[in-house]
Amino acid sequence: MAIAAPPALRAIHTHTVVALLEDRPGVLNRVVSLFRRRGFNIETLTVGHTDLPDISRLTVVVEGDDRIVEQVVKQLYKVIEVLKVSDVTADRVVTRELALIKVATGGTTRSEIMQICDIFRAKIVDVASDSLMIEVTGTQDKVESLVQLVRRFGIKELVRTGRVAMVRGSQGVTRVDDE
């Protein structure tokens, strides 16, 4: 019989869990309440429509050991409207995040900010007399790097989406009846 490692010795990792759910009022609330009741900390949560009618895709990033994430998956299946759940952490996945950053600009800083945006392949989506709004899409590290670089100019406002993830190749969390 294997002996489980004490909680303090278990490896804590960031896990990406993807779920397909019925797109109905109250479903997201039940899922989030499940996390709250069980004491799971949500790092990011992103929900959107899929190509399937009345089906939404939820991507949630949680921190914990493998046992905790296994519990998350099992608990999600207990919500009737949750149709499919996958921990895609160990899979080959493409992950992306989006951020909008409103940065203060002065006379000489505008061109420097625009050069930084070019390097990161970010877009200027709004220009005002005293600010630029930047849109950047990429990995969490890319988004965070750009945020840190423009911080010295003065961030007036910042919003980030949660992570979205998709398994590479023909496998994935795409159909409810796949197994």
C-alpha positions in Angstrom: 0.0 0.0 0.0 1.4 3.4 -1.0 1.7 6.1 1.6 0.7 9.5 0.5 3.1 12.3 1.1 2.1 14.8 3.8 0.4 18.0 2.3 3.5 20.1 3.0 5.7 17.8 0.8 3.4 17.5 -2.2 4.5 19.4 -5.3 2.3 22.5 -5.9 1.8 23.4 -9.6 -0.5 25.6 -11.6 -3.0 23.4 -13.4 -5.2 24.3 -16.4 -8.6 22.6 -16.3 -11.1 22.8 -19.3 -14.8 22.0 -19.0 -17.7 22.0 -21.4 -21.0 23.1 -19.8 -24.5 23.8 -20.7 -25.0 27.4 -21.5 -27.8 28.2 -19.1 -28.4 30.7 -16.3 -26.9 29.8 -13.0 -24.4 27.1 -14.2 -21.3 29.3 -13.8 -22.5 30.4 -10.4 -22.8 26.7 -9.3 -19.3 25.9 -10.6 -17.8 28.9 -8.9 -19.7 28.1 -5.7 -18.3 24.6 -5.8 -14.7 26.0 -5.8 -15.6 28.3 -2.9 -17.1 25.6 -0.8 -14.2 23.3 -1.4 -11.6 26.0 -0.7 -10.0 25.8 -4.2 -8.3 29.1 -5.2 -9.1 30.2 -8.7 -6.2 32.0 -10.3 -8.0 32.7 -13.6 -11.4 31.8 -15.0 -12.5 32.3 -18.6 -15.8 31.3 -20.1 -17.1 31.6 -23.6 -19.3 30.2 -26.3 -18.2 27.2 -28.4 -19.1 26.1 -31.9 -21.6 23.8 -30.3 -25.1 25.3 -29.7 -25.9 26.0 -26.1 -22.5 24.8 -24.9 -19.9 27.0 -23.2 -16.2 26.3 -22.6 -14.7 27.1 -19.2 -11.0 27.3 -18.7 -10.0 27.6 -15.0 -6.4 27.8 -13.7 -6.0 26.5 -10.2 -2.9 26.1 -8.0 -2.4 22.8 -6.1 -1.0 19.4 -6.1 -2.2 16.6 -8.4 -4.5 15.2 -5.7 -6.2 18.6 -5.3 -6.7 18.9 -9.1 -8.1 15.4 -9.3 -10.6 16.5 -6.6 -11.5 19.6 -8.7 -12.2 17.4 -11.8 -14.4 15.0 -9.8 -16.3 17.8 -8.1 -17.0 19.5 -11.4 -18.6 16.3 -12.7 -21.0 16.5 -9.8 -22.5 19.6 -11.3 -25.3 18.2 -13.6 -24.7 20.8 -16.4 -21.0 20.0 -16.6 -20.7 17.7 -19.6 -16.9 17.1 -19.9 -13.9 18.0 -17.8 -10.1 17.6 -18.7 -7.0 18.6 -16.8 -4.9 19.7 -19.8 -1.8 20.6 -17.8 0.3 17.7 -19.0 -0.9 17.9 -22.6 0.7 19.8 -25.4 -1.4 22.9 -25.4 -1.5 26.4 -26.8 -2.3 28.9 -24.1 -3.1 32.6 -24.6 -4.1 35.6 -22.5 -5.2 39.1 -23.6 -4.5 42.3 -21.8 -5.6 45.9 -22.4 -3.2 48.4 -20.9 -3.8 52.2 -20.7 -0.4 53.8 -20.4 0.3 57.5 -19.6 2.2 59.3 -22.3 4.2 62.5 -22.4 5.8 64.2 -25.4 8.9 62.0 -25.6 7.5 58.7 -24.2 4.9 58.0 -26.9 7.4 56.8 -29.5 9.3 54.7 -27.0 6.0 52.9 -25.9 5.2 52.3 -29.6 8.6 50.7 -30.2 8.1 48.4 -27.2 4.7 47.5 -28.6 6.3 46.6 -32.0 8.8 44.3 -30.3 5.9 42.5 -28.5 3.6 42.6 -31.6 1.1 44.4 -29.5 -1.4 46.9 -31.0 -2.2 50.4 -30.1 -6.0 50.4 -30.1 -6.8 53.9 -28.7 -4.9 57.1 -28.7 -5.7 60.1 -26.4 -3.8 63.2 -25.7 -2.3 61.8 -22.5 -2.4 58.1 -23.0 -2.2 55.1 -25.3 -4.2 51.9 -25.0 -2.3 48.8 -25.8 -3.7 45.4 -26.7 -1.4 42.4 -26.2 -2.1 38.7 -26.8 0.2 35.9 -25.9 1.4 33.6 -23.2 1.1 34.7 -19.6 4.9 35.4 -19.6 4.7 37.6 -22.7 1.8 39.6 -21.3 3.5 40.0 -17.9 6.8 41.1 -19.6 5.1 43.8 -21.5 3.2 45.0 -18.4 6.4 45.2 -16.5 8.2 47.2 -19.3 5.5 49.8 -19.6 4.9 50.1 -15.9 7.6 52.8 -15.6 5.5 55.1 -17.9 2.6 54.9 -15.5 -0.3 52.4 -16.0 -3.6 54.2 -15.8 -5.7 51.1 -16.2 -5.1 47.4 -16.8 -7.4 44.5 -17.5 -6.4 40.9 -18.3 -8.4 38.0 -19.4 -7.8 34.6 -17.9 -5.9 31.9 -19.7 -7.5 30.1 -22.5 -6.1 26.7 -23.6 -6.5 24.3 -26.5 -4.8 21.0 -26.9 -2.6 20.8 -30.0 -3.3 18.4 -32.9 -6.4 16.3 -33.4 -7.0 15.6 -29.7 -8.8 18.0 -27.5 -11.8 18.9 -25.4 -14.0 19.7 -28.4 -17.0 17.3 -28.4 -19.1 16.2 -25.5 -19.5 12.7 -26.9 -15.7 12.2 -27.5 -14.0 9.8 -25.1 
